[in-house]
Amino acid sequence: MPEDSSVNMTIKERVEIDTKDFPPVHAPNYTGNKKLVICGLAATTRDAAPFDDPTYDIWSMHMGPFLLRRVDVAFEFHNPVDFKKPQYADAAYYEKLTKMQIPIFMRKHYDDIPTSIPYPTETIVQEFGRFFTNSVSYMLALAFRNGYEEVLLYGVEMEHGTEYVDQARSVIYFIGLLMGKGVKVGVPPICQLFKNKYLYGLETDQQDEDIQKIEARRAELQGQLQQVSGQVTAMTQQMHMLQGAIAESETINRRILQGDPH
């Protein structure tokens, strides 16, 4: 049996061969930068992005172009029909899109959004599969395709709520693909995306100790809550007694004023 030469390939070499038939899809204003910032909307780190460094392209999504100091390319994958609904995040969002001055990757080009350009969904899905659960994953895939050598993520936390926890898996998957290709990927020090407090299986004693401390603290707080609740109940009863006494005195006073001593 002939030897499979792919066995000895590095991940980077495999990626370069597997993706050679997929050309980059750059926005019209691309200047040739090899460094990229993907800036989400999490307030914890979004404002720390290197907006003043022209060697970085800045990508953002949704309301990012209207909240951040600089955005070079925007992304919006939702159905534009939804943008016109008054319950949307910003009632004027659709109108803002029609006046956008920067390229915005969307499902397709829309005549009433002149700077909209079609995201290469078909080729991206053909190359990477269907594991896209959020805008950041689409952006990471395009960054991979476009050959960026460094990708920084700001304003991307995905730590609160089931929705974001589920979405984080896709983001981490595409970050892994980028790192496997040799791309430098970074996040701010306080970002929780790559953090895990305990080493699985190796730090269970410390984990158990911390859990016991948390449980003890919760029991303490529960006891305090029950104590306060009892005080509130007693005070509520006292308040009702005082309200009854006040009402009774008002009735007696009214009878006296009417000349009825009873």
Secondary structure, 3 states (H helix, E strand, C coil): CCCCHHHHCCHHHHHHHHCCCCCCCCCCCCCCCCEEEEECCCCCCHHHCCCCCCCEEEEEECCHHHHCCCCCEEECCCCHHHHCCCCCCCCCHHHHHHCCCCCEEECCCECCECCEEECCHHHHHHHHCCCCCCHHHHHHHHHHHCCCCEEEEECCCCCCHHHHHHHHHHHHHHHHHHHHHCCEEECCCCCCCCCCCCCCCCCHHHHHHHHHHHHHHHHHHHHHHHHHHHHHHHHHHHHHHHHHHHHHHHHHHHHHHCCCCC
